[in-house]
Amino acid sequence: MSKTAVVYSTNTHPVYQHLSLLSIESLRYHSPTIPILLCHYGPLNQKLRKKFEALNVIIHDKKLMQGSISYGLKWYSLVQAKDYDRVLSVDSDTVFLDPVEDLLAQADKFDFYAREETATRSDVNRGGQIIPKLVIDDKMQALRVRLGSQDMPVFNSSVMLFNRSYHRQVIQRLPLFHELFCDFADNRLEYPATNAFVTEEVTGSLILGLPPAPTYGFWTENQVTHLNNWSAYDTPPFGTMMHVGHGHILQWMKFFGLEAEFKEMDKIYRLHYHEKDLLIHPLKGVLEGLLE
C-alpha cells in the first residue's frame, strides 16, 4: 500500500504561519489520520509549535531562506517527503471542505496533478475582467530547447499531487530549479513571462518538462476550487479543497461564520499589511452578496 503525505511549507511571516495552522485544522477535521509534514523555514515560536504538534503534524525545522526564493519553498520541501510514494503539496492559504482521501481517490491515473495557472496560454476573461496572457511563448520555447525540456503547462503550484514517487525525480532537479529561479530573479537570464509573481511556477514547468517528463492531469473546479474564479460562475463551485488566497482569507472566515478565527487573523493582518488592502478585492461584492 502506498504511503501518502500532505506537505506544507511556511516561514517566519506570522500571516503564513497562522494560515498554515488554519488549513491544517481543516484538514485534520476531515482526515484525522493522514500524515502531515510541515517544513518550517526559520524559527517557529513555541506556542504555534505546540498547536501544530497537537494536530499530529511532523515538523521539519529548516534554515530560513530569504528573498524571492522564499516563494519556491514548496519545491525544496519535497526532500522531506522522499520516503513517501504519494505527496500532496499544499499552500498555507487553502481550506479543506471534505476528506482529502476523496480527492486522492479521484487522482491516480497520472503522475502529476495541479491546476493550470491562469492566463499562461491565452488571455482570460474573469467575470468581465480581462487578464492578459502572462507567458511569452518564443522566450519560453527558447529556454525549453536550451534545457531539453518538453512543452509543459505552467501549473498553479498551490495544490500539487505527485503520484508514483514522481517527486523523487523533481528532487534530483532542485539544483537546476534553484539556478534558474535565481537567474530569473537577478536578471542573469531573460524571464519568459510578464509577471514575476509566477517565477517559481514558470521554473517548475521547465524542470517538470525534463526527461522523463510526467504524465499529468488537471484538477477540476469540483476538486480544487479557486476563490479567484468564483466571479465567473452564477453558482460558485465547492471542491474538496479551496485555494482561498491569502488576501481573501478574512472574507472566507466571515462567510463561514468563523468569528474567533476572523478576529485573530484580522489582528495579524493589520499588524503586517495596510488596512486599506484588507477588504478591497474583485470578489468583495460577490462574497458580501453571499453573506446577506
Backbone torsions as a table, in degrees:
resi	resn	phi	psi	omega
1	MET	NA	133.8	-176.1
2	SER	-71.2	145.7	176.5
3	LYS	-92.7	128.3	-176.4
4	THR	-120.3	141.3	175.7
5	ALA	-138.2	149.2	170.9
6	VAL	-102.9	129.4	-173.0
7	VAL	-119.1	128.7	174.2
8	TYR	-112.6	153.3	174.5
9	SER	-132.9	133.1	177.0
10	THR	-150.3	170.5	-178.9
11	ASN	-132.6	-157.6	-172.3
12	THR	-81.2	-2.1	-179.9
13	HIS	-70.1	121.6	-175.2
14	PRO	-57.8	-34.6	-179.9
15	VAL	-61.0	-47.8	-177.4
16	TYR	-71.5	-32.1	175.9
17	GLN	-61.4	-46.8	-177.5
18	HIS	-73.9	-32.8	175.1
19	LEU	-64.3	-39.9	177.4
20	SER	-60.8	-41.7	178.8
21	LEU	-62.6	-45.1	178.6
22	LEU	-60.2	-44.6	-179.7
23	SER	-63.5	-44.7	-178.9
24	ILE	-66.3	-36.1	175.4
25	GLU	-59.9	-42.0	179.3
26	SER	-67.5	-37.3	178.1
27	LEU	-65.9	-46.2	-178.8
28	ARG	-65.0	-32.5	178.6
29	TYR	-60.3	-41.7	-176.3
30	HIS	-92.5	-26.6	-175.3
31	SER	-134.2	85.9	-171.4
32	PRO	-68.7	-20.7	-169.0
33	THR	-114.7	-12.7	-175.0
34	ILE	-65.4	137.1	178.3
35	PRO	-62.7	134.0	177.5
36	ILE	-122.3	126.3	176.2
37	LEU	-110.2	131.2	174.6
38	LEU	-116.3	114.0	174.3
39	CYS	-94.5	110.2	-176.1
40	HIS	-108.7	122.0	-175.2
41	TYR	-99.2	105.6	-176.3
42	GLY	107.5	177.8	-178.0
43	PRO	-64.0	140.3	175.7
44	LEU	-117.7	123.3	-176.6
45	ASN	-67.7	152.4	-170.9
46	GLN	-65.1	-33.0	179.3
47	LYS	-62.0	-47.3	178.5
48	LEU	-68.8	-39.1	179.4
49	ARG	-56.3	-44.3	-179.8
50	LYS	-64.6	-35.6	178.1
51	LYS	-66.6	-42.4	177.4
52	PHE	-64.6	-43.9	-178.8
53	GLU	-63.9	-33.8	177.7
54	ALA	-64.9	-22.3	177.4
55	LEU	-93.6	13.6	178.8
56	ASN	58.8	45.3	177.9
57	VAL	-95.9	132.8	175.1
58	ILE	-85.8	114.2	-175.0
59	ILE	-98.2	127.9	173.8
60	HIS	-111.1	113.9	179.5
61	ASP	-82.7	122.5	-176.0
62	LYS	-120.9	157.8	177.3
63	LYS	-66.9	139.1	179.8
64	LEU	-61.2	131.4	175.4
65	MET	-114.1	119.2	-174.5
66	GLN	-107.5	166.3	179.1
67	GLY	85.2	-166.7	-174.4
68	SER	-63.7	-25.9	-179.0
69	ILE	-62.8	-19.9	-179.9
70	SER	-62.0	-20.9	176.6
71	TYR	-71.9	-13.5	-179.2
72	GLY	-104.9	16.6	-174.7
73	LEU	-56.7	-36.4	-175.1
74	LYS	-58.4	-31.8	-180.0
75	TRP	-70.7	-40.7	179.4
76	TYR	-68.5	-28.9	-178.1
77	SER	-69.8	-16.3	177.7
78	LEU	-59.1	-26.7	179.9
79	VAL	-59.0	-38.4	-177.8
80	GLN	-70.9	-13.8	-179.0
81	ALA	-107.5	19.6	-173.5
82	LYS	-63.9	-22.5	-178.6
83	ASP	-87.2	0.0	177.9
84	TYR	-99.5	155.2	-178.8
85	ASP	-92.4	-31.7	177.9
86	ARG	-126.5	132.5	-177.7
87	VAL	-131.4	124.2	173.9
88	LEU	-105.0	110.3	178.3
89	SER	-90.3	125.5	-170.7
90	VAL	-129.1	132.6	174.8
91	ASP	-73.5	159.5	-177.9
92	SER	-68.9	-27.0	-176.6
93	ASP	-93.5	47.9	176.4
94	THR	-123.3	158.1	178.4
95	VAL	-135.6	135.9	176.9
96	PHE	-92.2	131.7	-179.3
97	LEU	-109.3	-13.7	179.6
98	ASP	-147.1	170.5	177.6
99	PRO	-58.5	135.2	179.5
100	VAL	-64.0	-23.8	178.0
101	GLU	-60.9	-30.7	177.0
102	ASP	-63.2	-41.8	178.9
103	LEU	-66.9	-44.5	-177.2
104	LEU	-65.0	-34.4	-179.7
105	ALA	-66.2	-23.5	-179.5
106	GLN	-92.5	1.8	-168.9
107	ALA	-136.8	60.2	178.6
108	ASP	-121.2	3.0	-177.1
109	LYS	-75.4	-38.5	-173.3
110	PHE	-111.0	166.5	179.3
111	ASP	-72.7	-27.7	-170.0
112	PHE	-146.2	136.9	176.4
113	TYR	-130.1	141.2	173.9
114	ALA	-166.7	174.1	168.6
115	ARG	-87.9	148.8	171.5
116	GLU	-76.4	135.5	179.9
117	GLU	-64.4	139.7	-178.2
118	THR	-59.6	136.3	170.9
119	ALA	61.6	32.0	176.1
120	THR	-97.3	-14.5	175.7
121	ARG	-111.2	-24.2	-179.4
122	SER	-163.4	169.7	171.9
123	ASP	-60.3	152.0	-179.2
124	VAL	-128.9	133.9	174.7
125	ASN	-97.6	108.0	-179.6
126	ARG	-110.0	97.4	178.4
127	GLY	59.5	34.8	-179.9
128	GLY	93.8	-10.8	176.8
129	GLN	-95.6	122.0	-179.3
130	ILE	-87.5	123.0	175.7
131	ILE	-102.7	113.4	-177.9
132	PRO	-64.4	150.2	177.7
133	LYS	-56.3	136.8	-174.1
134	LEU	-93.6	-36.9	-173.1
135	VAL	-86.3	136.4	176.5
136	ILE	-95.4	104.1	-166.5
137	ASP	-57.4	-47.0	-174.9
138	ASP	-66.5	-36.1	177.9
139	LYS	-69.8	-39.2	178.8
140	MET	-66.0	-42.7	-179.7
141	GLN	-65.1	-37.9	178.2
142	ALA	-61.6	-38.9	177.9
143	LEU	-68.9	-39.2	177.6
144	ARG	-60.6	-44.7	179.8
145	VAL	-62.7	-44.3	-179.5
146	ARG	-60.3	-39.5	-175.8
147	LEU	-90.6	-12.9	-173.2
148	GLY	73.8	32.2	-177.3
149	SER	-102.4	133.8	-180.0
150	GLN	-78.7	165.5	-178.4
151	ASP	-68.3	115.6	177.5
152	MET	-126.0	150.1	173.5
153	PRO	-61.9	159.8	167.2
154	VAL	-89.4	109.5	-173.9
155	PHE	-86.7	146.1	168.4
156	ASN	-74.9	122.7	-170.7
157	SER	-90.5	10.5	-176.8
158	SER	-66.0	-35.1	178.6
159	VAL	-138.9	105.0	-178.1
160	MET	-122.6	133.6	177.1
161	LEU	-114.0	126.5	176.5
162	PHE	-109.1	112.5	178.3
163	ASN	-96.5	162.4	173.2
164	ARG	49.8	39.7	175.1
165	SER	61.6	23.9	-178.1
166	TYR	-63.8	-25.0	179.6
167	HIS	-61.1	-23.3	178.2
168	ARG	-68.4	-30.8	173.3
169	GLN	-65.5	-41.7	-179.8
170	VAL	-65.1	-39.1	178.8
171	ILE	-56.4	-40.0	179.8
172	GLN	-66.0	-20.8	-177.4
173	ARG	-98.3	2.4	-176.9
174	LEU	-60.6	-36.9	175.7
175	PRO	-58.1	-39.7	177.2
176	LEU	-69.8	-39.8	175.7
177	PHE	-55.2	-48.1	-178.2
178	HIS	-61.8	-44.2	-179.1
179	GLU	-62.7	-47.4	-178.7
180	LEU	-64.4	-46.4	-178.0
181	PHE	-58.4	-48.1	-177.9
182	CYS	-67.4	-35.3	177.6
183	ASP	-65.9	-39.2	175.1
184	PHE	-64.2	-47.4	-175.5
185	ALA	-64.2	-33.7	-176.4
186	ASP	-99.0	10.3	177.0
187	ASN	62.2	27.9	173.0
188	ARG	-86.2	-15.8	-180.0
189	LEU	-135.7	134.7	-177.1
190	GLU	-65.7	123.1	-176.1
191	TYR	-80.2	128.1	-172.7
192	PRO	-90.1	35.5	179.0
193	ALA	-152.0	167.8	-176.0
194	THR	-99.5	-5.2	-176.0
195	ASN	-129.2	116.7	-177.4
196	ALA	-68.3	-17.0	-177.3
197	PHE	-64.1	-23.0	-178.6
198	VAL	-101.4	21.1	-177.3
199	THR	-57.3	-45.2	-178.0
200	GLU	-69.3	-27.3	178.0
201	GLU	-76.0	-39.0	174.8
202	VAL	-62.5	-45.3	178.1
203	THR	-62.4	-41.3	177.5
204	GLY	-60.8	-41.2	178.0
205	SER	-59.9	-40.7	-179.1
206	LEU	-66.8	-41.4	-178.5
207	ILE	-78.6	-28.7	175.6
208	LEU	-66.3	-29.4	-178.5
209	GLY	-77.9	-7.2	178.4
210	LEU	-69.7	145.5	-179.4
211	PRO	-71.1	140.4	-3.6
212	PRO	-81.1	119.7	178.8
213	ALA	-71.8	149.5	-178.2
214	PRO	-80.1	155.4	160.2
215	THR	-74.8	149.7	-174.2
216	TYR	-144.7	153.8	174.1
217	GLY	-134.7	163.6	-179.0
218	PHE	-106.4	139.0	168.7
219	TRP	-63.8	143.8	171.8
220	THR	-91.5	167.3	177.8
221	GLU	-63.2	-24.2	179.0
222	ASN	-88.2	2.5	172.9
223	GLN	-108.6	-57.5	177.0
224	VAL	-126.3	105.9	-177.5
225	THR	-89.7	139.4	174.4
226	HIS	-107.4	122.4	-178.3
227	LEU	-58.0	-32.8	178.8
228	ASN	-57.9	-26.4	-175.4
229	ASN	-90.5	-1.9	-176.4
230	TRP	-60.2	-34.8	-175.2
231	SER	-65.4	-12.4	179.7
232	ALA	-86.3	-2.5	-174.4
233	TYR	-120.5	142.4	170.6
234	ASP	-71.2	-40.6	175.0
235	THR	-118.9	100.6	-175.3
236	PRO	-60.8	138.5	179.8
237	PRO	-79.9	155.5	171.1
238	PHE	-122.7	119.0	177.7
239	GLY	-94.3	-177.4	172.5
240	THR	-58.4	-35.3	176.9
241	MET	-127.1	154.1	171.0
242	MET	-127.6	128.1	171.4
243	HIS	-86.8	102.9	-173.2
244	VAL	-76.7	-40.0	-171.8
245	GLY	88.8	129.4	-172.0
246	HIS	-62.8	-26.4	179.9
247	GLY	-76.3	-9.8	-176.5
248	HIS	-114.2	2.5	-171.0
249	ILE	-64.0	-31.5	179.9
250	LEU	-66.0	-40.5	177.5
251	GLN	-65.6	-36.4	178.2
252	TRP	-60.7	-45.9	-179.2
253	MET	-64.1	-39.9	176.7
254	LYS	-61.6	-43.9	-177.5
255	PHE	-58.5	-39.9	-177.0
256	PHE	-96.5	9.1	174.7
257	GLY	69.6	26.7	-179.3
258	LEU	-87.3	73.3	-170.3
259	GLU	-66.3	-43.6	-179.4
260	ALA	-64.1	-44.8	179.0
261	GLU	-64.9	-37.6	179.1
262	PHE	-60.8	-46.1	-177.3
263	LYS	-63.0	-40.1	180.0
264	GLU	-66.6	-47.4	-178.5
265	MET	-69.8	-34.6	177.9
266	ASP	-60.5	-42.4	178.6
267	LYS	-63.4	-43.3	-179.5
268	ILE	-64.8	-43.3	179.9
269	TYR	-62.5	-42.8	-176.5
270	ARG	-67.6	-21.9	175.8
271	LEU	-77.8	-22.4	-170.3
272	HIS	-122.4	-8.0	178.3
273	TYR	-134.4	160.2	174.9
274	HIS	-70.6	138.4	-177.0
275	GLU	-57.4	-35.7	-177.0
276	LYS	-65.5	-18.9	-177.8
277	ASP	-87.2	-9.2	-168.8
278	LEU	-74.3	-42.7	-169.5
279	LEU	-114.7	14.1	-179.0
280	ILE	-113.2	112.0	176.4
281	HIS	-162.1	166.6	-172.9
282	PRO	-59.7	-23.5	-175.0
283	LEU	-99.4	8.6	-177.6
284	LYS	-55.6	-45.8	-180.0
285	GLY	-66.0	-38.9	178.8
286	VAL	-60.3	-49.1	-177.4
287	LEU	-67.7	-40.0	179.1
288	GLU	-63.0	-36.8	177.7
289	GLY	-64.5	-37.9	179.4
290	LEU	-71.2	-25.5	-177.4
291	LEU	-81.2	-16.6	-177.1
292	GLU	-71.2	NA	NA
